[in-house]
Amino acid sequence: MAVLKFYHLQFLRCCRQSEFILLLAVRLLLAPVMAVAGFSKLGWNNPELDGLARVLADPAVVQWFGNQEWGLGLPAPMLLATLVGYIELVGGFALLLGLATRLFALPLLLTMLVAILTVHLPHGWFAIAPADGASSAAQFFSWFGLSEAEQSLQQSAEIANRLSKIRQLLTEYGDIDWLLAKGPVAILNNGAEFAVIYLLMLWQLLTRGGGRYLSVDYWISKRGRD
């Protein structure tokens, strides 16, 4: 038993010491996602914008934030879109460096939470509509009798039928080999799946920080302690 306890403690020690690698990986994955999202919202990839328009959010994004019918219907859309754009852009680079990690992780987490509730959750869970019910995560929850899971499995059969029709049309009227050379056809569902994963990763950074050794926060903190 003493030997098992020794190796168990060594294993836990190794896990704790390697935590900074996990946090670095989370930062490296989130940084480009957030920075590019902010860059896009600010319209800096739109050559038609100039002057003050280069500082504020893209007008198309502002309309989407404020429109009650086909958009989010949020108040003060110009202010919110511009604020979210800068938070995502600056926050993405901050996460990359591990600079003020918790300070930026919190507003990014709140932004992602709003996106989940207003944009993605109305479309359900899956980001990509599953066409094979046997391999769908809904299969697991159907074992417990969840009606939503059963509905998802039925929808997977419908998705499979539509994809089959799409492939048939591509075969008849297009160069199927060229069209599918980069991957199979899929139906975008735009559900909450990926956004929830990003939220949980931001939660990790909020609670644990940027990690040791490979974050600016660590060296600032270390210098302060010294």
C-alpha positions in Angstrom: 0.0 0.0 0.0 2.9 2.4 0.8 4.3 1.8 -2.7 0.9 2.5 -4.3 0.5 5.6 -2.3 4.0 6.8 -3.3 3.3 6.4 -7.0 -0.2 7.9 -6.7 1.3 11.0 -5.1 4.0 11.2 -7.8 1.3 10.9 -10.4 -0.7 13.8 -8.9 2.5 15.8 -8.6 3.2 15.3 -12.3 -0.3 16.3 -13.2 0.0 19.6 -11.2 3.4 20.4 -12.6 2.1 19.9 -16.2 -0.9 22.1 -15.7 0.8 25.0 -17.3 1.0 23.1 -20.6 -2.8 22.6 -20.5 -3.4 26.3 -19.8 -1.0 27.3 -22.6 -2.9 25.0 -25.0 -6.2 26.5 -24.0 -4.8 30.0 -24.6 -3.4 29.2 -27.9 -6.7 27.7 -29.1 -8.8 30.5 -27.9 -6.6 33.5 -28.8 -7.1 33.3 -32.6 -10.8 32.5 -32.3 -11.4 35.6 -30.1 -9.1 37.9 -32.0 -10.5 37.1 -35.4 -14.1 37.4 -34.1 -13.3 40.9 -32.8 -11.5 41.8 -36.0 -14.5 40.8 -38.0 -17.0 42.7 -35.8 -15.0 45.9 -36.1 -15.0 45.5 -39.9 -11.3 45.9 -40.3 -11.4 43.4 -43.1 -13.9 45.6 -45.0 -12.0 47.9 -47.4 -15.1 50.1 -47.9 -14.9 51.4 -44.3 -12.8 54.5 -43.6 -12.5 57.3 -41.1 -14.6 57.0 -37.9 -16.2 53.8 -39.4 -12.8 52.1 -38.9 -13.0 52.7 -35.1 -16.7 51.7 -34.6 -18.2 48.3 -35.4 -19.1 47.2 -38.9 -22.6 48.6 -39.8 -23.8 45.1 -40.8 -22.8 43.8 -37.4 -24.6 46.7 -35.7 -27.7 46.0 -37.6 -27.6 42.3 -36.6 -27.1 43.4 -32.9 -30.1 45.7 -33.0 -32.6 44.3 -35.4 -35.7 42.9 -33.6 -36.9 40.6 -36.4 -33.8 38.8 -37.8 -31.1 40.0 -35.4 -30.4 39.9 -31.6 -32.7 42.8 -30.8 -30.2 44.3 -28.3 -30.3 47.9 -27.0 -27.6 50.4 -28.0 -26.3 48.1 -30.8 -23.5 50.4 -31.9 -22.1 50.6 -28.4 -22.4 46.9 -27.7 -21.1 45.7 -31.0 -18.1 48.1 -30.8 -17.4 47.1 -27.2 -17.6 43.4 -27.9 -15.4 43.8 -30.9 -12.6 45.4 -29.0 -13.0 43.0 -26.0 -12.6 40.0 -28.4 -9.7 41.5 -30.4 -7.7 42.8 -27.5 -8.6 39.9 -25.3 -7.5 37.4 -28.0 -4.0 38.9 -28.0 -4.0 39.1 -24.2 -4.8 35.4 -23.9 -2.0 34.7 -26.4 0.5 36.4 -24.2 -1.0 35.3 -20.9 -1.3 39.0 -19.9 -4.1 39.9 -17.5 -5.6 36.5 -18.3 -8.3 36.5 -15.7 -9.2 40.2 -16.4 -9.9 39.4 -20.0 -11.3 35.9 -19.5 -14.2 37.2 -17.5 -15.7 39.6 -20.2 -14.9 37.1 -22.9 -16.8 34.4 -20.9 -19.8 36.8 -20.4 -19.8 37.6 -24.1 -19.7 33.9 -25.0 -22.6 33.3 -22.5 -24.7 35.9 -24.2 -23.8 34.4 -27.6 -24.9 31.0 -26.4 -28.3 32.2 -25.1 -29.2 34.6 -27.9 -27.5 33.1 -31.1 -26.7 29.4 -30.7 -29.1 27.8 -28.1 -32.2 28.5 -30.2 -30.7 26.1 -32.8 -30.2 23.3 -30.3 -26.9 21.7 -29.3 -25.1 20.5 -32.3 -22.9 22.9 -34.3 -22.9 20.5 -37.3 -26.1 18.6 -37.8 -25.4 14.9 -37.2 -26.4 12.7 -40.1 -25.7 9.3 -38.5 -27.8 8.7 -35.4 -25.8 5.7 -34.4 -22.7 7.9 -33.8 -24.5 11.0 -32.5 -24.1 12.0 -28.9 -27.9 12.1 -28.8 -27.8 8.3 -28.8 -26.3 8.3 -25.3 -29.0 10.5 -23.9 -31.7 8.5 -25.6 -30.8 5.5 -23.5 -32.1 7.5 -20.5 -35.4 8.2 -22.2 -34.9 11.9 -23.0 -37.5 13.0 -25.6 -35.2 15.7 -27.0 -32.6 13.0 -27.7 -35.2 10.9 -29.6 -36.2 14.0 -31.6 -32.5 14.6 -32.4 -32.1 11.0 -33.7 -35.2 11.4 -35.9 -33.8 14.7 -37.2 -30.5 12.9 -38.0 -32.4 10.6 -40.4 -33.9 13.6 -42.1 -30.4 15.2 -42.3 -29.1 12.0 -43.9 -31.9 12.1 -46.5 -31.1 15.7 -47.4 -27.4 15.1 -47.6 -28.1 12.1 -49.9 -30.2 14.4 -52.1 -27.4 17.0 -52.2 -24.8 14.4 -53.2 -27.2 13.2 -55.9 -27.5 16.8 -57.3 -23.8 17.3 -57.2 -23.2 14.1 -59.0 -25.7 15.0 -61.7 -24.9 18.6 -62.2 -21.4 19.2 -60.8 -17.9 17.8 -60.6 -18.4 15.7 -57.5 -14.8 14.7 -57.2 -13.6 18.3 -57.2 -16.4 19.6 -55.0 -15.8 17.0 -52.3 -12.0 16.9 -52.6 -11.6 18.9 -49.4 -14.2 17.0 -47.4 -17.8 15.7 -47.3 -20.9 17.9 -47.5 -22.3 18.9 -44.1 -25.3 20.9 -42.8 -24.5 23.7 -40.4 -26.8 23.7 -37.5 -25.1 26.6 -35.6 -26.0 25.1 -32.2 -24.4 25.8 -28.9 -21.8 22.9 -29.0 -18.6 24.8 -29.9 -19.6 28.0 -28.0 -20.1 26.0 -24.8 -16.7 24.4 -25.2 -15.1 27.8 -25.6 -17.0 29.0 -22.5 -15.7 26.1 -20.4 -12.1 26.8 -21.7 -12.5 30.5 -20.7 -13.8 29.3 -17.3 -10.6 27.3 -16.9 -8.5 30.5 -17.5 -10.7 32.5 -15.2 -10.2 30.1 -12.3 -6.6 29.1 -13.0 -5.0 32.0 -14.7 -2.6 31.9 -17.6 -0.4 29.2 -16.1 3.3 29.1 -15.0 6.4 29.8 -17.0 4.8 30.6 -20.4 2.6 33.6 -19.4 3.4 37.2 -18.8 1.2 37.1 -15.7 3.5 34.4 -14.1 6.7 36.5 -14.5 5.0 39.7 -13.3 3.7 37.8 -10.2 7.1 36.1 -9.7 8.9 39.5 -9.8 6.4 40.9 -7.4 7.0 38.1 -4.9 10.8 38.4 -5.3 
